[in-house]
């Protein structure tokens, strides 16, 4: 158990809908990262937050957005869902980006299925 | 463009048959190379971080090594419970702290 929690574990929805994925980082971690894992693309970085502020963006679609709240939990919002958005979505957390031993610890993921 | 390539894609071993997994990388500047283990349907589990060429780290039957262009994950006398996908990732020297992952090596250890 990494200490990172994600809810829900599974999500089944229809095309065009909007969903919210939630992540709570490990106690003491200030930085949260979101990744998408699909069969053909592997693990892809989406976005990073540090202490409530957006720090870096990866291949995140405009239909997707995220935020980190004052209690450091984070939410990833996916809207206008398409079949191709079906994937595993992982959240990871780390102490702070600049720390030398800045390993990222991953949560169990949310499996999103868009029908 | 920063890139990570892992080989082989899949590896089948008999229990006790040692082998190595390869991770080659192209990155503008390396801040760290990470190895993770991932079981089906679960999140990646952190194994090692390597920072500079020549560095080695060990954990039970696993040993990770790093050169300027690649990293190896050596598995000594593997057991069936070592079966998993092993992922390699790099963090580049830039303003982001994202990890760039390879596609992984699926390891199956047969009893």
Interface residues (C-beta under 8 A of the other chain):
Chain A: X2 X4 X31 X33 X35 X42 X43 X44 X45 X48 X55 X56 X58 X88 X90 X94 X97 X100 X101 X102 X103 X104 X105 X106 X107 X108 X109 X111
Chain B: X32 X34 X36 X41 X42 X43 X44 X45 X46 X49 X51 X87 X89 X91 X95 X96 X97 X98 X99 X100 X101 X102 X103 X104
